[in-house]
Amino acid sequence: MSRFLIVLGVVLIVLGLLWELLGRLGLGRLPGDIVIERDGLHVYIPLATSILLSVVLSLVLTAIFWWLNR
């Protein structure tokens, strides 16, 4: 459990450092993201971004678990 928390902490630190770069690459403004702008109302639903992050994190965590358990 301690190794998992250490790896998770490192991954979160790396993601935090790369957040600016990811924003410049268009993460958060993908074609499947829903944006509704009206008078006094701004709604943002990051559907495509959420799906992409979920797939990437699943692959990364699967690789990490495989590496720790071998």
PyMOL commands that set and color helices and strands:
alter all, ss='L'
color gray80, all
select helices_A, chain A and resi 2-24+47-69
alter helices_A, ss='H'
color red, helices_A
select strands_A, chain A and resi 34-38+41-45
alter strands_A, ss='S'
color yellow, strands_A
deselect
rebuild
show_as cartoon
